[in-house]
Amino acid sequence: MEKVPSRMHPRMKREQKTVEYMIGIYCRDYHLTKGKLCDECHELVEYARLRLENCPFQENKTTCGNCPIHCYKPKMREKIRDIMRYAGPRMIWHHPFLAIRHMIDGLRKEPGSKQKK
């Protein structure tokens, strides 16, 4: 996997690593690659990285699936949704720490929503 830019918040770096690993699991199993991403999956990793770098919520964001702003283009959104549907359950075996943190992040409140005091 490629290095995540250092200017990103640690929360966003972790999110990027999680997405990269999910894409890697999917690519390995569906495109039968070994240790390297195919061109299509590499393009998706780069696209996801760009989306995360430009996310208006940054470290306060929930997971992308629960976000009120869908910044992925429809075609890319469908691809990443298929990948997460497949790789998400498998992450617990391959990368348990990232899988658990991703589940916890998914419980976060929607960014910008009013919380009761």
Contact map, one row per residue, 1 for C-alpha under 8 A:
111000000000000000011000000000000000000000000000000000000000000000000000000000000000000000000000000000000000000000000
111100000000000000000000000000000000000000000000000000000000000000000000000000000000000000000000000000000000000000000
111110000000000000000000000000000000000000000000000000000000000000000000000000000000000000000000000000000000000000000
011111010000100110000000000000000000000000000000000000000000000000000000000000000000000000000000000000000000000000000
001111110000100000000000000000000000000000000000000000000000000000000000000000000000000000000000000000000000000000000
000111111000000000000000000000000000000000000000000000000000000000000000000000000000000000000000000000000000000000000
000011111000000000000000000000000000000000000000000000000000000000000000000000000000000000000000000000000000000000000
000111111101100000000000000000000000000000000000000010000000000000000000000000000000000000000000000000000000000000000
000001111111100000000000000000000000000000000000000000000110000000000000000000000000000000000000000000000000000000000
000000011111110000000000000000000000000000000000000000000010000000000000000000000000000000000000000000000000000000000
000000001111111000000000000000000000000000000000000000000110000000000000000000000000000000000000000000000000000000000
000000011111111100000000000000000000000000000000000110000110000000000000000000000000000000000000000000000000000000000
000110011111111110000000000000000000000000000000000000000000000000000000000000000000000000000000000000000000000000000
000000000111111111000000000000000000000000000000000000000000000000000000000000000000000000000000010000000000000000000
000000000011111111100000000000000000000000000000000000000000000000000000000000000000000000000000000001000000000000000
000100000001111111110000000000000000000000000001100100000000000000000000000000000000000000000000000000000000000000000
000100000000111111111000000000000000000000000000000000000000000000000000000000000000000000000000000000000000000000000
000000000000011111111100000000000000000000000000000000000000000000000000000000000000000000000000011001000000000000000
000000000000001111111110000000000000000000001001000000000000000000000000000000000000000000000000000000000000000000000
100000000000000111111111000000000000000000001000000000000000000000000000000000000000000000000000000000000000000000000
100000000000000011111111100000000000000000000000000000000000000000000000000000000000000000100000000000000000000000000
000000000000000001111111110000000000000000000000000000000000000000000000000000000011001100100000000000000000000000000
000000000000000000111111111000000000000010001000000000000000000000000000000000000011001000000000000000000000000000000
000000000000000000011111111100000001100010000000000000000000000000000000000000000000000000000000000000000000000000000
000000000000000000001111111110000000000000000000000000000000000000000000000000000000001001000000000000000000000000000
000000000000000000000111111111100000000000000000000000000000000000000000000000000010011000000000000000000000000000000
000000000000000000000011111111111000110010000000000000000000000000000000000000000000000000000000000000000000000000000
000000000000000000000001111111111110100000000000000000000000000000000000000000000000000000000000000000000000000000000
000000000000000000000000111111111000000000000000000000000000000000000000000000000000000000000000000000000000000000000
000000000000000000000000011111110000000000000000000000000000000000000000000000000000000000000000000000000000000000000
000000000000000000000000011111111000010000000000000000000000000000000000000000000000000000000000000000000000000000000
000000000000000000000000001111111100000000000000000000000000000000000000000000000000000000000000000000000000000000000
000000000000000000000000001110111111110000000000000000000000000000000000000000000000000000000000000000000000000000000
000000000000000000000000000100011111100000000000000000000000000000000000000000000000000000000000000000000000000000000
000000000000000000000000000100001111100000000000000000000000000000000000000000000000000000000000000000000000000000000
000000000000000000000001000000001111110000000000000000000000000000000000000000000000000000000000000000000000000000000
000000000000000000000001001100001111111111000000000000000000000000000000000000000000000000000000000000000000000000000
000000000000000000000000001000101001111111000000000000000000000000000000000000000000000000000000000000000000000000000
000000000000000000000000000000000000111111100000000000000000000000000000000000000000000000000000000000000000000000000
000000000000000000000000000000000000111111110000000000000000000000000000000000000000000000000000000000000000000000000
000000000000000000000011001000000000111111111000000000000000000000000000000000000000000000000000000000000000000000000
000000000000000000000000000000000000111111111100000000000000000000000000000000000000000000000000000000000000000000000
000000000000000000000000000000000000001111111110000000000000000000000000000000000000000000000000000000000000000000000
000000000000000000000000000000000000000111111111000000000000000000000000000100010000000000000000000000000000000000000
000000000000000000110010000000000000000011111111100000000000000000000000000000000000000000000000000000000000000000000
000000000000000000000000000000000000000001111111110000000000000000000000000000000000000000000000000000000000000000000
000000000000000000000000000000000000000000111111111000000000000000000000000000000000000000000000000000000000000000000
000000000000000100100000000000000000000000011111111100000000000000000000000000000000000000000000000000000000000000000
000000000000000100000000000000000000000000001111111110000000000000000000000000000000000000000000000000000000000000000
000000000000000000000000000000000000000000000111111111000000000000000000000000000000000000000000000000000000000000000
000000000000000000000000000000000000000000000011111111100000000000000011000000000000000000000000000000000000000000000
000000000001000100000000000000000000000000000001111111100100000000000000000000000000000000000000000000000000000000000
000000010001000000000000000000000000000000000000111111100100000000000000000000000000000000000000000000000000000000000
000000000000000000000000000000000000000000000000011111110100000000000000000000000000000000000000000000000000000000000
000000000000000000000000000000000000000000000000001111111100000000000000000000000000000000000000000000000000000000000
000000000000000000000000000000000000000000000000000001111100000000000000000000000000000000000000000000000000000000000
000000000000000000000000000000000000000000000000000000111111100000000000000000000000000000000000000000000000001000000
000000001011000000000000000000000000000000000000000111111111100000000000000000000000000000000000000000000000000000000
000000001111000000000000000000000000000000000000000000001111100000000000000000000000000000000000000000000000000000000
000000000000000000000000000000000000000000000000000000001111110000000000000000000000000000000000000000000000001000000
000000000000000000000000000000000000000000000000000000001111111100100000000000000000000000000000000000000001011000000
000000000000000000000000000000000000000000000000000000000001111101100000000000000000000000000000000000001111111000000
000000000000000000000000000000000000000000000000000000000000111111100000000000000000000000000000000001001100000000000
000000000000000000000000000000000000000000000000000000000000111111100100000000000000000000000000000000000000000000000
000000000000000000000000000000000000000000000000000000000000001111100000000000000000000000000000000000000000000000000
000000000000000000000000000000000000000000000000000000000000011111110000000000000000000000000000000000000100010000000
000000000000000000000000000000000000000000000000000000000000111111111100000000000000000000000000000000000000011000000
000000000000000000000000000000000000000000000000000000000000000001111100000000000000000000000000000000000000011000000
000000000000000000000000000000000000000000000000000000000000000000111110000000000000000000000000000000000000000000000
000000000000000000000000000000000000000000000000000000000000000100111111000000000000000000000000000000000000000000000
000000000000000000000000000000000000000000000000001000000000000000001111100000000000000000000000000000000000000000000
000000000000000000000000000000000000000000000000001000000000000000000111111110000000000000000000000000000000000000000
000000000000000000000000000000000000000000000000000000000000000000000011111110000000000000000000000000000000000000000
000000000000000000000000000000000000000000000000000000000000000000000001111111000000000000000000000000000000000000000
000000000000000000000000000000000000000000000000000000000000000000000001111111100000000000000000000000000000000000000
000000000000000000000000000000000000000000010000000000000000000000000001111111110000000000000000000000000000000000000
000000000000000000000000000000000000000000000000000000000000000000000001111111111000000000000000000000000000000000000
000000000000000000000000000000000000000000000000000000000000000000000000011111111100000000000000000000000000000000000
000000000000000000000000000000000000000000000000000000000000000000000000001111111110000000000000000000000000000000000
000000000000000000000000000000000000000000010000000000000000000000000000000111111111000000000000000000000000000000000
000000000000000000000000000000000000000000000000000000000000000000000000000011111111100000000000000000000000000000000
000000000000000000000000000000000000000000000000000000000000000000000000000001111111110000000000000000000000000000000
000000000000000000000110010000000000000000000000000000000000000000000000000000111111111100000000000000000000000000000
000000000000000000000110000000000000000000000000000000000000000000000000000000011111111100000000000000000000000000000
000000000000000000000000000000000000000000000000000000000000000000000000000000001111111110000000000000000000000000000
000000000000000000000000010000000000000000000000000000000000000000000000000000000111111111000000000000000000000000000
000000000000000000000110110000000000000000000000000000000000000000000000000000000011111111100000000000000000000000000
000000000000000000000100000000000000000000000000000000000000000000000000000000000011111111110000001000000000000000000
000000000000000000000000000000000000000000000000000000000000000000000000000000000000111111110000000000000000000000000
000000000000000000000000100000000000000000000000000000000000000000000000000000000000011111111100000000000000000000000
000000000000000000001100000000000000000000000000000000000000000000000000000000000000001111111111011000000000000000000
000000000000000000000000000000000000000000000000000000000000000000000000000000000000000111111111111100000000000000000
000000000000000000000000000000000000000000000000000000000000000000000000000000000000000001111111000000000000000000000
000000000000000000000000000000000000000000000000000000000000000000000000000000000000000001111111000000000000000000000
000000000000000000000000000000000000000000000000000000000000000000000000000000000000000000111111111000000000000000000
000000000000000000000000000000000000000000000000000000000000000000000000000000000000000000111111111100000000000000000
000000000000000000000000000000000000000000000000000000000000000000000000000000000000000000010011111110000000000000000
000000000000010001000000000000000000000000000000000000000000000000000000000000000000000000110011111111000000000000000
000000000000000001000000000000000000000000000000000000000000000000000000000000000000000100110011111111100000000000000
000000000000000000000000000000000000000000000000000000000000000000000000000000000000000000010001111111110000000000000
000000000000000000000000000000000000000000000000000000000000000000000000000000000000000000000000111111111000000000000
000000000000001001000000000000000000000000000000000000000000001000000000000000000000000000000000011111111100000000000
000000000000000000000000000000000000000000000000000000000000000000000000000000000000000000000000001111111110000000000
000000000000000000000000000000000000000000000000000000000000000000000000000000000000000000000000000111111111000000000
000000000000000000000000000000000000000000000000000000000000011000000000000000000000000000000000000011111111000000000
000000000000000000000000000000000000000000000000000000000000011001000000000000000000000000000000000001111111000000000
000000000000000000000000000000000000000000000000000000000000010000000000000000000000000000000000000000111111100000000
000000000000000000000000000000000000000000000000000000000000110000000000000000000000000000000000000000011111110000000
000000000000000000000000000000000000000000000000000000000000010000000000000000000000000000000000000000000011111010000
000000000000000000000000000000000000000000000000000000000000110001110000000000000000000000000000000000000001111110000
000000000000000000000000000000000000000000000000000000001001110000110000000000000000000000000000000000000000111110000
000000000000000000000000000000000000000000000000000000000000000000000000000000000000000000000000000000000000011111000
000000000000000000000000000000000000000000000000000000000000000000000000000000000000000000000000000000000000111111100
000000000000000000000000000000000000000000000000000000000000000000000000000000000000000000000000000000000000000111110
000000000000000000000000000000000000000000000000000000000000000000000000000000000000000000000000000000000000000011111
000000000000000000000000000000000000000000000000000000000000000000000000000000000000000000000000000000000000000001111
000000000000000000000000000000000000000000000000000000000000000000000000000000000000000000000000000000000000000000111
